[in-house]
Amino acid sequence: MTSAPGRRSSTFTRLLRHGFTDPSAAERLLDSDELSPLRNDPVLLEALGRTADPDLALHGLVRLLEAQPGATARRELLDTVTAAKPLRDRLLGVLGASAALADHLARHPRDWEALVTYEPRDLHPGVEEFERGLAEATDAVSLRVAYRRCLLAIAARDVCGTTDVAQTAAELADLATATLRAALGLAGAAAPDDAALCRLAVIAMGKCGGHELNYVSDVDVIFVAESVEGADEDKALRAATRLASHMMRICSESTVEGSIWPVDANLRPEGRNGPLVRTLSSHLAYYQRWAKTWEFQALLKARPVAGDLALGEEYVAAVEPLVWQAAERENFVADVQKMRRRVVENIPVAEIERELKLGPGGLRDVEFAVQLLQLVHGRADASLRSGTTLDALQALAAGGYVGRADAVQLDEAYRFLRSMEHRIQLYRLRRTHLVPEGEADQRRLGRSLGLRADPVGELNREWKRHAAVVRRLHEKLFYRPLLDAVAQLPSGEVRLSSAAARERMVALGYADPAAALRHLEALASGVTRKAAIQRTLLPVLLGWFADSADPDAGLLNFRKVSDALGKTPWYLRLLRDEGAAAENLARVLSAGRLAPDLLMRAPEAVALLGDGDGNGGGLEPRGRQHLEQEILATVGRAGNGEQAVTAVRGVRRRELFRTSAADIVSSYGTETQPAEPDQGALVDRVGSAVSNLTAATLAGTLRAVVRDGWGDTLPTRFAVIGMGRFGGHELGYGSDADVLFVHEPQDGVDEREAARAAGRVVAEMRRLLQMPSADPPLLIDADLRPEGKSGPLVRTLKSYEAYYRRWSLVWESQALLRAEPVAGDEELGRRFVELVDPLRYPERGLGEEAVREIRRLKARMESERLPRGADPKLHTKLGPGGLSDVEWTVQLLQLRHGWELAGLRTTRTRTALTAAREAGLLSAEDAGILDEAWVLATRVRNAVMLVRGRAGDTFPSDGREVAAVGRYLGYGPGHVGDMLDDYRRTARRARGVVEELFYGG
């Protein structure tokens, strides 16, 4: 049949206006024989235009009409569609939203009649109604068909807006309950002897247990069984296991109609490694002894749904007290937060922006936060003990644990995100939580949610808006009420009681909640601008403090900094307006003692934590040249030597803070910047920064001393030679500066006068750098000089030459491998290096006797110098596989081969190790093992100094301190044992390489 051009143009326009994207195809379908009675019916076009996808709905209607068994059935369907608006809207709404249900109707064309079953007086069927709908099922295939028929009715009410998202989720959970009962009935009918031996209860978990199921989701369950009276328990358990397995297969196996959904029993004790079915006593024994925090969190939603419901109720009653004691467990909040982080970390990078459920700002964020609050406060408040997220959120708001306005926002966001999830899954009835990328899919999704003007644009705007609300959920749900409890704010909302606030602080990991609440009150109370801004910042800061090993220290330190700087306009503006500053500050204040101590001495250094201004701001370490320029300029402005060195030490303190803060932030990571994965790069950055700073400090101090005593005309040329880790650019936060002092009299100057001048310079430098001050001292260690502590502190170049020619020992040649000029007369320093090069890189390498002497020295050091009572396996310097092992092995290679391999002529351990590997002196595997051990040991030493504020070569014994070391090294809460095991394993492997390379096997 051919339409007139004018009519075709008019129809085409009307189709576009009603939302069709392919008007030509739609026009052909409207002209088909099946729809000929409705060809000119404007009501049909209006109804199609109200669907999510009018093209899909029209195509599905034609297929359904084609599938009807005869003309009478087609006429009946057409008459119903024409006359009954509620049915027309339900049917077309489903066809326009779900290609999968359209396929079902095409296979089972009379199932459309299920949409007539539910009249307005009975819109929300319960489990019993669904059980009647499934009653005729005799096997997995017929059960699947009956399930889809019931699902069709639920979807119809959903897309027409008859039910909201919470009611739809509850109906889906009820349908799942009825399906589990039907499947268990089929399993029991197939094995009546097994059914007679046992009582088997099916406990729904997860979303099914919480009465908030998705369209397509695994149904999480736990099985509990008991023997019937007189039956053997082992036989009863085996029978129950067979019944449970059969029930799972009926629901999960793929048939010609597909599967219903997988039944997942992995939330059971021991997960997939544990028995599928246990007795009630076995469940309780596991939960009392072995269960992890997440298992009690999961049990929040436990609900008996099938089988022996009395036994199921016994199970829930027995485990309920354990659930509400979970918040008292050590590391409770940390465990919950760690599980949330693990979920996010496992999302593929390509999907994280589209992940509606698990991604940041997704559904799981709301669910985790609500469950966390339930477990904390539900111990004393039974009104919070709901397995349904939205009901629990409402109860939390009613009880004052969450602000009412905040709860309303989160309820709205959660409903919108769940609606998106439902409609995404409904289209193909596939288990997915990814927002589709295609414009057509997003258009259908937006229209299904009632967004018609600009479906794609409105969808993305609404989605991002709600996700942003959810991303603030820790502020909104967990921390904000704490401020309301202590700040005495004028508010119409119920606030946390002092007891509830204290309870929440304990759950967050604060060891002294009373003191923490006092700090909060001091920071947040009042009507000043400072208090108002701090009330905005504190909820987020509290979350970051709680994510550290010592929340109490973080909050106390923040109060100290705010007391010192709170009236300074730029301080709070920095934290409020610069994205990185507040989080950087929180990380630094709660990571240990060193960085906060440095900051407290000059709180204005907090400005370094911002985004940087390219002019000394930010956390990027400054180079040696810039440091020396600033320090020498500072010395030039000072009135005398003491004032000059005091100013120099102030610069050093600031730069130590910059370096330590950058190290902490890089090691912990932030919300916008993940932790630095290259541990070697972190170590090199710290070593170079501290070594450059030490060199610049010595240069400035030398300039100040010379100017103060001699007016810039010192009677002798003077140079400072870095040794040990200083010369190797490997200084840590707690390292002394190992040096040698060398001088050479100026022309015409008496040697004794020059020696006295050089001695005075050394003595004054040491005094000024160690004199009592608010700034940390710089200790100068010259014990590597000729004759050690018995020899003069400073010698002439000729004296060094004479000593090394006549008396030098092999250990001194080894020590000189790290010698590098760091301050003073550059030409004199260069000549000193030329003097010692033949000693440290002896021609033809070391003789065998010298090698044996080095090995004897190393063995003696291992036996004599390890502190009494120290665990050798955890001693980072002298223990097996520690710094000494790696460095002596590398240095032996340098002494033997440095004369012929230029790459080995370096003061840096890792650089020399790389050169040795490239030269084939050791395998790539052995080099990697030694490098890993050296980097790890160095990181541990830096961590100990950062955490304790004083140097140490082994792990702390205090629980909080060792946990803080673990956080710095990348280990989450509760993984201290893993950290120590990893260190021992790394050191043990390195020691094996040392035994082979250094000791010759």
Disulfide bonds with the S-S distance in Angstrom:
none
